[in-house]
């Protein structure tokens, strides 16, 4: 398999270059509260897109999904964008979503890893993975969903720790606008300010979301303190902000 390199121009805020021949991956276990099941989440060895990390924002969202599965997930169509290890996707399928499509940058390592997680966690009947670049045509996503459910939009779109890609906000919002079910659909957005100096850039996502042509309603749900995700950042002055996990819902 040839290396797939993510162009620096696509994700200029990323910390490292990416190659499919990176270090060996890891395995994380998520123990569900509601079904007493251990979900095994394989993570790629390295990725500038945090695909190699089960972030605190992702874990927060998983707990929220479990607590609200009956009203939020059961028999609903779900799309995850920038899925990484795809825990929210796998969990949503496990908890009874009608159909889940888990997407990430179309690198073989990332998409094959999501497919592995789908198979190993036995949710292949109502979950699949697709490579997708934000802002690109959504035809494959729509046709896959339509084939499985006769629907063309999603009740729930999941954005877990992806808004750090500031240059891609407009493309991400464009994709969400195209694929969210009008009137009733919800976008679940969690993130941590991993780079405190760019916190205002993170928050600009929600300002853009409320403007033309998107016109989303942005609702702040809560902020919790966890711990800094990156232990090698030794700046004690930013520990508090790097420990935050924010949760918003766009509708």
Secondary structure, DSSP 8 states (H G I E B T S, - for coil): -------TTTSTT-SS---TT-S--EEEEEE-SSS--EEEEEE-S--TTSTTS--HHHHHHHHHHHHTHHHHTTT-EEEEES-TT-HHHHHHHHTT-SEEEEEE-S-HHHHHHHHHHHHHTT-GGGEEEEE--TTS--HHHHHHHHHHHS-SSBSEEEEES-TT-GGGHHHHHHHHHHHB-TTT-EEEEEE--SSGGGHHHHHHHHHHHHSTTT---EEEEEEEE---S-TT---GGGHHHHTEEEEEEE-
